[in-house]
Amino acid sequence: MTDTQRETLSTAELVRRLSQDVSRLVRDELRLAKLELAEKGKHAGLGAGLFGGAGVMALYGGGALVAAAILALTLVLPGWLSALIIGVVLLVMAAIFGLLGKHHVSEAGPPAPRHTIESVRNDIDTVRERAHR
């Protein structure tokens, strides 16, 4: 469309075209965002799967190290005693980690944002006072 043709259009026609163009632009941007998020989701899913695989392999590796520690102790102790010692050591470590974790979680307190709630209550009280004046 040439400049001369645009100059002859009415204001209503220009507003209608602007509305159509904005609608098309928003739809196109939403479509683009949807495609981009789908692509990022695929990558994030693959990454999460790989992290899960790494966790499983680490668990197997840890099991192999525990078995190696038991076998190393069997050089000086009977096999059942070696397994018992390693098992007790692992359980004691698990108990210590569990207690430390519980302590840290209890220090965090409830998940509610206390300071924000208090601030909002103060704001509400202030608005009520001013509304009554």
C-alpha positions in Angstrom: 0.0 0.0 0.0 1.4 3.4 -1.0 1.5 6.5 1.2 -1.3 8.1 -1.0 -3.6 5.2 -0.3 -2.9 5.3 3.4 -3.7 9.0 3.5 -7.1 8.4 2.1 -8.1 5.8 4.7 -10.6 6.8 7.4 -9.6 6.9 11.0 -11.9 4.0 11.7 -10.2 1.9 9.0 -6.8 2.8 10.3 -7.8 1.8 13.9 -9.3 -1.5 12.6 -6.1 -2.3 10.7 -4.0 -1.4 13.7 -6.2 -3.7 15.9 -5.7 -6.5 13.3 -2.0 -6.0 13.1 -1.6 -5.9 16.9 -3.7 -9.1 17.2 -1.6 -10.9 14.6 1.6 -9.7 16.2 0.5 -11.0 19.7 -0.6 -14.3 18.2 2.7 -14.7 16.4 4.7 -13.8 19.5 2.7 -16.3 21.6 3.3 -19.0 18.9 7.0 -18.2 19.0 7.1 -18.3 22.8 5.3 -21.7 22.7 7.8 -23.2 20.3 10.7 -21.8 22.3 9.3 -23.2 25.6 8.7 -26.6 24.0 12.3 -26.7 22.8 13.7 -25.6 26.2 11.4 -28.2 27.8 12.9 -30.9 25.6 16.4 -29.9 26.7 15.4 -29.6 30.3 13.8 -33.1 30.2 16.9 -34.6 28.7 19.1 -32.9 31.3 16.9 -34.2 34.1 17.0 -37.7 32.7 20.8 -37.5 32.5 21.0 -36.2 36.1 18.8 -39.2 37.2 21.1 -41.6 35.4 24.1 -40.0 37.1 22.4 -40.5 40.5 21.7 -44.1 39.8 25.4 -44.7 38.7 26.6 -42.9 41.8 24.4 -45.1 43.9 25.9 -48.2 42.3 29.4 -46.8 42.7 28.7 -46.2 46.4 27.5 -49.8 46.7 30.7 -51.0 45.1 32.8 -49.0 47.5 30.9 -50.4 50.4 31.5 -53.9 49.1 35.2 -53.1 48.6 35.4 -51.8 52.2 33.8 -55.0 53.5 36.1 -57.1 51.4 39.1 -55.2 52.7 38.1 -55.8 56.3 37.7 -59.5 55.6 41.5 -59.6 55.3 41.7 -59.2 59.1 38.2 -60.1 60.3 35.5 -62.6 59.4 33.2 -61.6 56.6 30.0 -61.3 58.7 31.9 -59.0 61.2 33.3 -56.9 58.4 29.8 -56.4 57.0 28.4 -55.7 60.4 31.0 -53.0 61.1 30.5 -51.3 57.8 26.7 -51.5 58.2 26.8 -49.9 61.6 29.2 -47.1 60.5 26.8 -46.3 57.6 23.8 -46.3 59.9 25.5 -44.0 62.4 26.4 -41.7 59.5 22.8 -41.8 58.3 21.6 -40.9 61.8 24.0 -38.0 62.1 22.9 -36.6 58.7 19.3 -37.1 59.6 19.6 -35.2 62.9 21.6 -32.4 61.3 18.9 -32.2 58.5 16.1 -32.1 61.0 17.9 -29.4 63.0 18.3 -27.2 59.9 14.7 -27.8 58.8 13.3 -26.9 62.2 15.5 -23.7 62.2 13.9 -22.6 59.0 10.5 -22.5 60.7 7.2 -22.6 58.9 7.2 -22.0 55.1 4.9 -18.9 55.5 6.7 -15.6 54.8 6.3 -14.1 58.3 7.8 -10.7 57.6 5.6 -10.2 54.5 2.5 -11.2 56.3 3.3 -8.8 59.1 3.9 -6.0 56.7 0.7 -6.7 54.8 -1.2 -6.7 58.1 0.4 -3.3 59.0 -0.6 -2.0 55.6 -4.2 -3.1 56.1 -4.4 -1.6 59.6 -3.0 1.7 58.2 -5.6 1.7 55.4 -8.4 1.0 57.9 -7.3 3.8 60.2 -7.2 6.3 57.3 -10.6 5.1 56.0 -12.2 5.7 59.4 -10.9 9.3 59.5 
